[in-house]
Amino acid sequence: MADPTFTPRVFSGIQPSGGLTLGNYLGMIKPAVGMQNSGDFETLYCMVDLHAITARLVPPSELIHNTREVAAGFIASGIDPAKSMLFNQSQVPEHAQLAWIFNCVARMGWMGRMTQWKDKAGKNAEAASLGLFAYPTLMAADILIYHATHVPVGEDQKQHLELTRDIAAKFNHDYGIEFFPLTEPVIGGAAPRVMNLQDGSKKMSKSDPSDKTRINMTDDADTIAKKIRKAKTDPDPLPDAVAGLEGRPDARNLVNIYAALAETTQQAVLDEHAGALFGHFKMALADLAVSKLAPIAGEMQRLMADPAEIDRILGDGAQRARALSAPILDQTYDIIGMLRS
Ligand code: TRP
C-alpha cells in the first residue's frame, strides 16, 4: 500500500522517440486517462525528452516533432490539460537537478544490474552514453520530484520502479528522514503486453523495421484493418477458455487486444467467439480497433496542425508542474545541506 501521508499523485512518462503504438496506448495512455478521470489522483504526464537523447542525439527537428506528437497522442486519447499536467521533461529543470543527487545515492552495482541497460547497451557498452547508464536515476527523479505515489507503466519498467524505491529508501535511511514515498507501480493497465502482430512471442515495438508488426496510433482506418487481417494466427478455431490459448502466442495476442479495446476480459471474448476461425474473428477485431483508434488518429492529426497550441499547453503544464517540483527540490537541498542564500 502507498503511504497514506503522501497526496495520491500519479506520474508517468513516455519517450518522444518517434511513433506511438497500440502497445503505448493500451499499456500506458489508456490507463493514464482512467486514472485522470477517476478523480482519485493528481495526474502528471510527461514527454521525457531528456531520456530520448540517451540512446543517440537525435536531430532537433525530429525531437520537437516527436514531443508534440506524443502530446497530441495523450490529448487525443482523452488526457485533458485542464485536469492533468501535461508537459515535456526539459521544461521542468528540477528533474535533472534531482537526478544528479540520485546519481550520488544509487550504486554502480544497482545500475549495472538493470536489464534494460544491458539490452540497450548490448555487447558494446563502452560505446554507450553515460546518460544511457544513468537513465534509471533520471526516471527515479521524474517520479520522486513530485513525491508521486503511483506510476502506470508497462511491465518492462518494473525493475526501474524497484530501483526508484531502493533510491527513495536509501535516501530516507541515510538522512534519517521519511522524505520520499515508496512509489507503487501500476503495471500494464488493461493489456499488460501487446505483442508483435507477426510474431506473438515478441513485444510490439516502434523500432521494429517492419511496419506490419504494429499498429501505430497515427494509422488510418484502412491501415489498421489491413494490419489486423494480415496478422499472424494459427489454423485452429478460438478455444472456449483462456487455458486453451496456452502455447498459441499469436492467438492469445489478438484475444488480449480485443479484450483491452472492448474493456472486457479475455474469457468474455472467448465466450462470445469460441469456435470461430481467425478469418472471422479478425474481421470483428478490425471493426472494433478501427472504431476505437481511427478517431484518435484523426484527432491527433487535427492537433498536429496547430503546433503553437500544443506548445502553449505544454508550457502551461510545465508551469503547474514546477509549482510542485520546486519546493520538493528546495527541501531536498535543505536535507542534504546545500547552502542557498
Ligand atoms: N522509461 C520509461 C519507458 O521507456 C519512460 C519513463 C521515463 C517513465 N521516466 C518515467 C515512465 C517516469 C514512468 C515514470 O517506458
Boltz pocket constraint, residues with backbone or C-beta under 6 A from the ligand:
constraints:
  - pocket:
      binder: B
      contacts: [[A, 11], [A, 12], [A, 13], [A, 14], [A, 15], [A, 48], [A, 51], [A, 138], [A, 139], [A, 142], [A, 143], [A, 151], [A, 152], [A, 153], [A, 154], [A, 157], [A, 160]]
      max_distance: 6.0
